[in-house]
Amino acid sequence: MDTILIRPKNKTQLEAIKAFAKALKMDFETNSESPYDPDFVKKILDGREDVKNGKGVKIAVEDLWK
């Protein structure tokens, strides 16, 4: 059988989808874990914060291939 991946945007939508699946006696599972490595996420967030604070190096697009 096919698998359908549904991404509700809030708790109300999640509960409605669960109720729908239960009413149709469908098997389902939920997974609230992020698929990303927490260390990787921290590095990305730290980098964004550095850019906001003016840290980092800016390179003009014309200079990328020089």
C-alpha positions, -999 to +999 in steps of 0.1 A: +000+000+000+011+036-005+025+058+023+013+094+028+034+119+046+013+148+061+029+177+079+003+195+101+011+232+108-003+232+143-015+210+171-052+214+161-044+200+126-024+172+141-052+162+164-077+163+135-055+140+114-051+116+143-088+115+149-094+109+112-069+080+110-084+064+142-120+067+128-109+048+097-090+023+118-057+032+100-023+025+115-002+056+120+029+067+138+041+101+149+077+114+151+085+147+166+123+144+164+142+166+141+160+147+113+190+170+117+220+165+139+217+189+169+254+199+166+248+208+129+218+229+138+237+247+165+265+256+140+240+270+115+222+290+142+256+303+155+266+313+120+234+332+114+239+350+147+275+359+137+262+374+105+236+395+124+264+408+146+286+418+117+311+390+119+322+370+089+337+378+055+317+394+026+328+385-009+314+403-039+298+380-065+323+392-091+352+380-070+340+345-064+359+330-093+391+351-091 
